[in-house]
Amino acid sequence: MKKFNKILLIVLITVAFTSVDIFAQGPGPPPPPDHSSIGNQNKGGAPIGGGLFILLGLGAAYGGFKGYKFYKKKNKSMLD
């Protein structure tokens, strides 16, 4: 029963954090008609593409490491 409660708590926390809408800053107003590419540039939003893939990759590597560690521990206990 304790294991079920722990899993239920983890699922509820995960759902609570993934249901929160988190957005990057939206683009600014459009430039005036006489806007040139040499002058002022539009600030735009926060670039999240590269950083997002880095974080996903690090999370996958950490999960793989933990899974491998668990697998080795399980096999070692079976052999003993």
Distance bins in CASP14 RR format, pairs under 12 A and 6 or more apart:
PFRMAT RR
TARGET T0000
AUTHOR 0000-0000-0000
RMODE 2
METHOD distances of the structure
MODEL  1
1 7 0 0 0 0 0 1 0 0 0 0 0
1 8 0 0 0 0 0 1 0 0 0 0 0
2 8 0 0 0 0 0 1 0 0 0 0 0
2 9 0 0 0 0 0 1 0 0 0 0 0
3 9 0 0 0 0 0 1 0 0 0 0 0
3 10 0 0 0 0 0 1 0 0 0 0 0
4 10 0 0 0 0 0 1 0 0 0 0 0
4 11 0 0 0 0 0 1 0 0 0 0 0
5 11 0 0 0 0 0 1 0 0 0 0 0
5 12 0 0 0 0 0 1 0 0 0 0 0
6 12 0 0 0 0 0 1 0 0 0 0 0
6 13 0 0 0 0 0 1 0 0 0 0 0
7 13 0 0 0 0 0 1 0 0 0 0 0
7 14 0 0 0 0 0 1 0 0 0 0 0
8 14 0 0 0 0 0 1 0 0 0 0 0
8 15 0 0 0 0 0 1 0 0 0 0 0
9 15 0 0 0 0 0 1 0 0 0 0 0
9 16 0 0 0 0 0 1 0 0 0 0 0
10 16 0 0 0 0 0 1 0 0 0 0 0
10 17 0 0 0 0 0 1 0 0 0 0 0
11 17 0 0 0 0 0 1 0 0 0 0 0
11 18 0 0 0 0 0 1 0 0 0 0 0
12 18 0 0 0 0 0 1 0 0 0 0 0
12 19 0 0 0 0 0 1 0 0 0 0 0
13 19 0 0 0 0 0 1 0 0 0 0 0
13 20 0 0 0 0 0 1 0 0 0 0 0
14 20 0 0 0 0 0 1 0 0 0 0 0
22 46 0 0 0 0 0 1 0 0 0 0 0
22 48 0 0 0 0 1 0 0 0 0 0 0
22 52 0 0 0 0 0 1 0 0 0 0 0
23 45 0 0 0 0 1 0 0 0 0 0 0
23 46 0 0 0 0 1 0 0 0 0 0 0
23 48 0 0 0 0 1 0 0 0 0 0 0
24 44 0 0 0 0 1 0 0 0 0 0 0
24 45 1 0 1 0 0 0 0 0 0 0 0
24 46 1 0 1 0 0 0 0 0 0 0 0
24 47 0 0 0 0 1 0 0 0 0 0 0
24 48 1 0 1 0 0 0 0 0 0 0 0
24 49 0 0 0 0 1 0 0 0 0 0 0
24 51 0 0 0 0 0 1 0 0 0 0 0
24 52 0 0 0 0 1 0 0 0 0 0 0
25 43 0 0 0 0 1 0 0 0 0 0 0
25 44 1 0 0 1 0 0 0 0 0 0 0
25 45 1 0 1 0 0 0 0 0 0 0 0
25 46 1 0 1 0 0 0 0 0 0 0 0
25 47 0 0 0 0 0 1 0 0 0 0 0
25 48 0 0 0 0 1 0 0 0 0 0 0
26 42 0 0 0 0 0 1 0 0 0 0 0
26 43 0 0 0 0 1 0 0 0 0 0 0
26 44 1 0 0 1 0 0 0 0 0 0 0
26 45 1 0 1 0 0 0 0 0 0 0 0
26 46 0 0 0 0 1 0 0 0 0 0 0
26 47 0 0 0 0 0 1 0 0 0 0 0
26 48 0 0 0 0 0 1 0 0 0 0 0
27 41 0 0 0 0 0 1 0 0 0 0 0
27 42 1 0 0 1 0 0 0 0 0 0 0
27 43 0 0 0 0 1 0 0 0 0 0 0
27 44 1 0 1 0 0 0 0 0 0 0 0
27 45 1 0 1 0 0 0 0 0 0 0 0
27 46 0 0 0 0 0 1 0 0 0 0 0
27 47 0 0 0 0 0 1 0 0 0 0 0
28 41 0 0 0 0 0 1 0 0 0 0 0
28 42 1 0 0 1 0 0 0 0 0 0 0
28 43 1 0 0 1 0 0 0 0 0 0 0
28 44 1 0 1 0 0 0 0 0 0 0 0
28 45 1 0 0 1 0 0 0 0 0 0 0
28 46 0 0 0 0 0 1 0 0 0 0 0
29 35 0 0 0 0 0 1 0 0 0 0 0
29 40 0 0 0 0 0 1 0 0 0 0 0
29 42 0 0 0 0 1 0 0 0 0 0 0
29 43 0 0 0 0 1 0 0 0 0 0 0
29 44 0 0 0 0 0 1 0 0 0 0 0
30 42 1 0 0 1 0 0 0 0 0 0 0
30 44 0 0 0 0 0 1 0 0 0 0 0
31 37 0 0 0 0 1 0 0 0 0 0 0
31 39 0 0 0 0 1 0 0 0 0 0 0
31 40 1 0 0 1 0 0 0 0 0 0 0
31 41 0 0 0 0 1 0 0 0 0 0 0
31 42 1 0 1 0 0 0 0 0 0 0 0
31 43 0 0 0 0 0 1 0 0 0 0 0
31 44 0 0 0 0 0 1 0 0 0 0 0
32 39 0 0 0 0 0 1 0 0 0 0 0
32 40 0 0 0 0 1 0 0 0 0 0 0
32 42 0 0 0 0 0 1 0 0 0 0 0
34 40 0 0 0 0 0 1 0 0 0 0 0
35 41 0 0 0 0 1 0 0 0 0 0 0
35 42 0 0 0 0 1 0 0 0 0 0 0
46 52 0 0 0 0 0 1 0 0 0 0 0
47 53 0 0 0 0 0 1 0 0 0 0 0
48 54 0 0 0 0 0 1 0 0 0 0 0
48 55 0 0 0 0 1 0 0 0 0 0 0
48 56 0 0 0 0 0 1 0 0 0 0 0
49 55 0 0 0 0 1 0 0 0 0 0 0
49 56 0 0 0 0 0 1 0 0 0 0 0
50 56 0 0 0 0 1 0 0 0 0 0 0
50 57 0 0 0 0 0 1 0 0 0 0 0
51 57 0 0 0 0 1 0 0 0 0 0 0
51 58 0 0 0 0 1 0 0 0 0 0 0
52 58 0 0 0 0 0 1 0 0 0 0 0
52 59 0 0 0 0 0 1 0 0 0 0 0
53 59 0 0 0 0 0 1 0 0 0 0 0
53 60 0 0 0 0 0 1 0 0 0 0 0
54 60 0 0 0 0 0 1 0 0 0 0 0
54 61 0 0 0 0 0 1 0 0 0 0 0
55 61 0 0 0 0 0 1 0 0 0 0 0
55 62 0 0 0 0 0 1 0 0 0 0 0
56 62 0 0 0 0 0 1 0 0 0 0 0
56 63 0 0 0 0 0 1 0 0 0 0 0
57 63 0 0 0 0 1 0 0 0 0 0 0
57 64 0 0 0 0 0 1 0 0 0 0 0
57 65 0 0 0 0 0 1 0 0 0 0 0
58 64 0 0 0 0 0 1 0 0 0 0 0
58 65 0 0 0 0 0 1 0 0 0 0 0
59 65 0 0 0 0 1 0 0 0 0 0 0
59 66 0 0 0 0 1 0 0 0 0 0 0
60 66 0 0 0 0 0 1 0 0 0 0 0
60 67 0 0 0 0 0 1 0 0 0 0 0
61 67 0 0 0 0 0 1 0 0 0 0 0
61 68 0 0 0 0 0 1 0 0 0 0 0
62 68 0 0 0 0 0 1 0 0 0 0 0
62 69 0 0 0 0 0 1 0 0 0 0 0
63 69 0 0 0 0 1 0 0 0 0 0 0
63 70 0 0 0 0 1 0 0 0 0 0 0
63 71 0 0 0 0 0 1 0 0 0 0 0
64 70 0 0 0 0 1 0 0 0 0 0 0
64 71 0 0 0 0 1 0 0 0 0 0 0
64 72 0 0 0 0 0 1 0 0 0 0 0
65 71 0 0 0 0 0 1 0 0 0 0 0
65 72 0 0 0 0 0 1 0 0 0 0 0
66 72 0 0 0 0 0 1 0 0 0 0 0
66 73 0 0 0 0 0 1 0 0 0 0 0
67 73 0 0 0 0 1 0 0 0 0 0 0
67 74 0 0 0 0 1 0 0 0 0 0 0
67 75 0 0 0 0 0 1 0 0 0 0 0
68 74 0 0 0 0 0 1 0 0 0 0 0
68 75 0 0 0 0 0 1 0 0 0 0 0
69 75 0 0 0 0 0 1 0 0 0 0 0
69 76 0 0 0 0 0 1 0 0 0 0 0
70 76 0 0 0 0 0 1 0 0 0 0 0
70 77 0 0 0 0 0 1 0 0 0 0 0
71 77 0 0 0 0 0 1 0 0 0 0 0
71 78 0 0 0 0 0 1 0 0 0 0 0
72 78 0 0 0 0 0 1 0 0 0 0 0
72 79 0 0 0 0 0 1 0 0 0 0 0
73 79 0 0 0 0 0 1 0 0 0 0 0
73 80 0 0 0 0 0 1 0 0 0 0 0
74 80 0 0 0 0 0 1 0 0 0 0 0
END
